[in-house]
Amino acid sequence: MSRGRKKKPAGGKKKPQASSAAENSLHNRILAEFAEIEPDEDLLEIELRAAEVAAPGMDPLSDRATKQLLDLISYARRRPGPGTANLLAALRVFAATGQPAVKADEALRELMAKGLRPPVWAERIGRAEPGECWLCRDRFDEQHIVLCSFSREGESDHAILALIGLGGEIDELEVIGDPAGVLAELRENLGEEDVLERISGDRARQLLTDALIRTDPLMPEQLAIESLVISRLRLLGEVPPDLVDADIDVEAAASRFLAANPEFGEEHRELVEWLVGFSKQFEPRWELHIGPELMVFLADDLPEEATPELVEAWIRWCAAERGLSEDALDEVLEVAEGLFDESDPYLDGVGETDDVAEVLERRRFALPDAHTTIGGEPVDLDPGDFDDRVLLVLGEHPELHEAVAGETLDPGAAELLGTKAMVVHQLWDNEPPEVWAAARTLREQGLDRTAVLDRLRRVLLQNAHESGGGIALDVESYQRALNALR
């Protein structure tokens, strides 16, 4: 007689899926966090918390993200309590894509009709009095800083601070306290040709809305406050007009350049049109943009047939067209010189009396390659630059990239990177020279580069001590220990 399990009748209770259980756990955690909000808690902190929860639904093209937010609202609706009231009151303001905001409002009103009490701040959240708006821009129009302050009765002033870079994209976006202090700092650090001007709320809304549209995607920390920023933008003024780029006729611009520079003929037209198009691609807001940041991007894409004479003429012509000062022009030309600099970075600082072969051997042992990958992104670096050497060392440890980016590096890993970079710096500078002498001895004993650097790193640690949050080296003791390896 079979003792196998009996089949359950069809339609019986199903085992919950793992994904549903995970979502319910997340929803419970969010409700618990919102239940902890005290009636007198700082309203800006509540808004920041709500904006972070609303962030996944900020992308109107992401049906999945919107569904996740709707699922959270539906989950909260079935579990009335303090956390539910706080969450729904916040999301009806900051779930800015439409449907989730409407659903949050409907759910809150339904539960209020059944006796759920809304938070004391329910009618104040998302509201503030706009204050002054300021724009700080550099002489090339490559960096704009927009500062808009807001106030509420009984609270300290706060502000939206945005750094808008080349192409009108957001480099940094923050909600900050002490806007008056930040404005004072901007005034103090103003460059000779920088402009700091007070602007209208309408103008500030236009600049920030334009930047949000152009920036795709936002960084996670920026996305977490996007709905709060949008909420504040609505307080600043009228809805800005649609985004319009500069109307640039590439062929006509090339013809104007050739007419102004007769030393270049029709055989150069294709290159000139390429340069105009490149400028248009990276900075569509202004006609014939030129600036040092654009030169940095140009370094990666400049066609081989472009000559220093042509590029310099193009820079001078664009600078004249845009009305740049002589100082500004000189700055761009200085950066542009690097476009044609074919010197070997491994010979940086080498004098006539130095042994070039020895320098190259030592430095290429310290850093075999000036190209690395960090966080999945390939980068070309300058091994002659102190900070770039640190990045090249980091590039050799992809297993640590995520921890470095998240600032969660454990002490042991931090010690590994720091001491390895110290040894690399010493080899690059040949200071002290005993490091390279010891390295050569260890190589002759059959150790590969990784093992040699690790051995030197351990010798360094044995002759160092903590000092002021860093490492202080007993140089004489270190030199004796290195000599002992030979």
N, C-alpha and C positions, 0 to 999 in steps of 0.2 A: 504494500500500500504506500503510495507516494506521500512523503512529508514535505514536499515542495511548498513554497509560499503560495497562498491563494492570490489570484489576481484581484486587484482593487477594481471596484465598479467604475465604469466610465463616468467622467464628470466629477470624480473625487478631487479632494484638495491637492493641488499641484505643489511640488517643492519650489520655493522661490528661486529665481535665477540669481547667479552670483552677482551679475551687474546690477540687478534691482536691489539686492542687499547692500551693495557698496553705495548706491545712490541714497538709499534710506539712511545709511550711517552718516553720509555727508550732510543730508538734510537735517538729521537730528543734531549734528554738531553745530550747524549754522543757527538753528533755532535756540540751542543752548547758549551760544555766544550772544545772541540778541536778547535772550532772557536776562542776561547779566547786566544789561544797560540800566543804570540808575536814572531816576527822573531828572536829577540835576547834573547829569554827565554833560561834558562839553559837546555842544551840538555839532561843531565841526568834526570832532572825532567820530560821532555817529554817522555823519555824512560820508566820511572817508571809508568807514566800514561798509556802508551800504553801496557805495560806488564800486568797491572791490567785489562784492557779491554780484552786482549787476554787470560787471565787466564782460563775462563770456557772452552775454546777449547783446553786446554793443555792435556786433557785426551784422548788418541787416541782410547780408548774403549768406549767413551761416544758419541754416534751418536747425541744425543739430544743437547749436548753442542756445538759440531761442527756445527750442523745446526743453532743454535742461532747465532754463529759467522758469518756464511755464510749469514744469513738473514740480519744481521747488515751491512755487506759489500754490499749486494744487495740494501738495503735501501739507503745507502750513495751514491751508484752509480747513483741512480735516482734523487739525490738532490745535484748537483755540487755547490761547494762554498768553502770558506776557511776551514770550519770545515771538509768537505769531503776530501780535498787535504791533510790536516794534518793527518786525521785518516787513510786514505789508505796508505800514505807514511810510517806511523808507523807500521801498521798491516802487511804490506808485509815483514817486518823484524821480527816482534815479534809473529805473528800467526804461531807458530813453528811446527804445526802438518802437514803442507804440503798443502792440498787443500785450506784452507782459505788464506794462504800466497800467493799462486798462483792467486787466485781470486782477492785478494786485489791489486796485481801488475797489473793484466789485467785491472781492473777497473780504476786504476790510469792512465795507459798508454792510455786507450780509452778516458778518459776525458781530458788528456793533448793534445791529437790529436785534440780535439774540442776547445782548447783554455784555459783550466783550468791551472793555474800556480801552479807548485808544491812548497812546502815550501823551503826556502833557505837551510834548513838543510837536505833535502831529501837524498842527497848522503853521508851524514856523520853519520846519525843515525845508531846505531848498531856497529859503528866502534870505535876502541880505540887501543892504543898501550899497550900491556901487559908489566907489570913491574915485580917486584920481587914476588915470591910465597914462603910462609913459612908454615911449619908444626910444631905445638906444640903438644906433646903427653905426657900423664902421664905414670907412671912406670908400670901400669897394661895394657896399651893399651885399656882402657875403655873410654877415652876422647881424641879426636883429635880436634884441632883447625886448620882450613885451612884459610890462609889469602892470597889473590891474588890481587895485585894492578894494576890499569890501569890509563892511562893518555891520555889527548887530548889537543891539542894546544889551549891556551886561557882559559883553565878550570882548576879547582883544581883537584888533583888526587882523585880517588875513589877506592873502593875495594869490593870484594866479601868476606864476613866473614861467615864461617860455623862452627858450633859446632856439631861434629859427636860423638854420644854416643855409648852405648853398642849395639852390633849387626850391627854396621855400619850405623845406622839410624840417620837422621838429627834431632837434638834437637832444634837448632836455625839456621836461615839463614837470612842474612841481606846484604843490599847494604849500605856501610858506606862511610863517608868522613874521611879525615885525617888518611890514613893507616899508615903513619909514627908514629903518636901518639899511635895508637893501638899496633903497633909492640913494641914500647918503653914500653908500659904497660905490654905486655906479658913478656918482658925481666925482668921487675921489679918484677913481681909476680911469677916468675919461681920457682917451688918446687925443692927440693934438687936433686931428681932423674928424674925430668921432662926433656924432650929433646926439644930444639927449633932449628930447622935446616931449611936452605934454600933448596928448592926443585925445580926441573925443571917444566916448564909449562906442559909437558907431564904427569908428576907424579901428579901434582895438578889436571889436568883434569880427570885423572883416579880415584883419590880419590873422587872428587866431583860427577862425573858421577855415580860411584858405590853407593855413598850415596843416590843420587836422586832415583836410581833404587830400593834400599832397603827400602826407606821410602814411605809407602803407608798407609793412604793418608798423603799428606803434610797438615800442618795447613793452614787455610785460608790466614794468612798474609805471609806465605811462598809461597803458590800457586800464590799469586798476583805478585811475582817477579820471578817466575820460568823461564818464557821465556826470561827475561833479563839475568838471570844467565846462561842459556843454550847458549844464544848469546855470552856471554863473554867466556864461556868454549871453543867455537869454535876457539877463538883467541889464546888459550894457547898452542895448539900442536896437535899432531895426534890423530885420533879417537882411544880411548883405546880399548884393547882386551875385549872379553866377560867376564862377571862376573864369577869368579870361587871361590867356597868355599874350605875350607881346607878339605883334604881327611882324614876322621877320621874313623878308623875301631874300632867300639865300643867294640866288643868282644876281639880284640887283646889288646886294651888299658886296659880293665878290667883284662886280664891275666897278663899284665905287673905289674899292681898295686898289685895284689895278690902275685906275685912272690917277689915283693919288700917289702911286708908287710905280712910275714908268720903268724902273729898272727890272720889274717883273712883267713878263708877257703872258699871252694866252696859254702858253705851255704850263703856267703855274695855276691856271684857273681851278682845275680840279682840286688841287691841294688847298687853295684858299677857300673854296666852297666847303671842303671837309672841315676846315678850322671854324668857319662860321656855323656850320651845322653842329659841330661838337659843342660849341658854346651854347647854342640854342637848346641842345639836348640836356645839358647839365644845369642850365639856368634859363628856363623858359619865360621867367617873369620880365626880364629886361632885354632890350635889344643890344647885341654885340657886347655881352658881359665880358669883363676881363678882371682877374684878381688872382692873388697867390694861391687860394684854395683850388681854383680851377686849374692852375698850373700843375698842382700835385696829381690831379686826375689825368691831365694831359700826358704826364710822364709815362703812363702805362699803355697809352694807345697811339702815340704820335707815329705817323707813318715814317718808314725808314728814309724815304726820299725827301722829307722835310729838312731844310737846311737851317742852321742857326740864323742866317741873314733874313730868310723869309719869316721865320717865327718872330724875330725881333721886330721886323717891320710891321707885322700883323699886330703885335702887342702895342706898339707905339700908335698905330692908326686907331685901334679900338680905344685906347686911353684918351686920344684926342677927341674921338667921337662922343665919349662919355664924359668928357670934361674932367678927367682926373688930374690931380696936381703932379708936379715934377717928383715930389717925394714918393707919392703913391706909385707913379710909373717906375721909379728906381727900385721900389720894393718888389714889384712884379718881375722886372727884368732880372733882379738878383736870384729870385726863385727859378726863373726860366733857364738860367745858366746851367742848372743841374740837369736839364733835359738832355744836354749834350756832353755831360761830364762822364768820360769813359775811364776815369782813373780807378784803380783797384782799391776798394775800401780796406783790403788787408794790408795795404802799404801806407795807410793813413799815419802821418807823423814821422815817417821814416826819413832819416837824414842821409846826406851823401856818404858819411863814414860808416853807416850801418851795413851789416851783411844782409842783403835783400833775401837771399836764399834761406838764411837762418830764420829771419823774421817771418817769412811766409810759412816755413815748416812749423814754427812754434804756434803761430796764430791759427793756421788751418788745423792744427791738432786741437787747439782750444775750442774752435768752432768750425767744423768742417764745411758748413753750408750757411749761407746768409738767407736761405729760403726755408720757411717752416710752415706748419699748419697749427692754428690755435682755435679751439672751439669749432673745428670743422671748416674754418676759413683759411685758405692759403694766403700767406703774407711774405713780402720781400722786405728785409730789414737791413740796417746798416750795422755791421759788427763793430765798426769804429765808435758807435754811440753806446754809452754806458747802459742806458735803459733798454736799448734794443738787444744788447747782449743778455740781459736778464730774460727778455722775452724768448730769445733763441734757446736758452737753457730750459725755460718752461715748455717750449715746443717739443723738447725731447721726452717730456713726461705727459702724454695725452691722458693718462689715467687720472691726472690731478687737475685738468682744465675745468671740469665742472665744479670742483670744490673751490678753486681759486675764484671763478666767476661768482659763485654763491657766497663767498667769504666764509666758507666752512672748513677751511684747510686745518687739519689737525697739527699739533705741535711738531710731531715727527716729520711729517711731509714738508712743513714750513722750514724746518732745519735742513732737510735734504736740499731743497731748492736754494736756500740762502747760502749754505756753505759751498755747494757746487758752483754757484755763480761767483762767489768770492775767489775760488780757485781759478775759474775761467778768466776773471778780471786780472788776476796776478800773472797768468800765462800770457795774456794779451799784452800787458804792459812790461812783462819781464821784470816784475818787482814783487818779491825779491827774486833774484836770478836763480836761487837754489831750487825754486819750484820746477822750472824747466829742466834743470840738470837732473833732478830726481825723476821727473817724468820720463826723460830719455833712458835713464837707467832701468826703470821699471818696464819700459817697452822692450828693451834689449833682453830682459828676463822672460819675455813671452807674453806679458799682459796686454790685453787690448785696451782701447781708449777708455771704455766704460770702467774697467777694473782699475786703470791707472788713476782716473779722476776720483773714484771712490776711495782708493788708498790715500791719495793726497788730501781728500776731504776729511778723512778720519784723523790724519796727522794734524790738520788744522784744528779740528775740534779738541784734540788732546792738549793743545797749546793756546787755548782761548778760554775766556770766561765771559759771563753775562755782564753787560754794562749799559745802563740807561735804556733798557729794552732791546739792545742789540748785542753784538759780539765784539769784544775787545781782544786783540791778538797780542800775545807776548812774542814780539818779532824775533828777538835773539834766541829764545827757546825754540821757536818754530824753525828758524834757520838751522839750528843744531840738529833738530829731529829730521829735517829734510836731508842734511848731509849724511846722517846715519843710514839713510836708505841707499846710498851710493856704494 
